[in-house]
């Protein structure tokens, strides 16, 4: 699991060669970066397509959850 990913702009170039990696979880991940990882045309998807389980929680998902719970979202929280 990689956490505190809000400053992550792109995944490392060699990640596609880490063949033993079975699971990748990115928390929190910027929405723009999540788009780049999508299997249907995301330009960085080739780096993670060999990983069995890829999951992430985007900053907008965190904001929505906080709104539903009535909590304030601070910039440093995501």
PyMOL commands that set and color helices and strands:
alter all, ss='L'
color gray80, all
select helices_A, chain A and resi 13-17+31-37+45-47+59-69+75-77
alter helices_A, ss='H'
color red, helices_A
select strands_A, chain A and resi 2-3+23-29+53-58
alter strands_A, ss='S'
color yellow, strands_A
deselect
rebuild
show_as cartoon
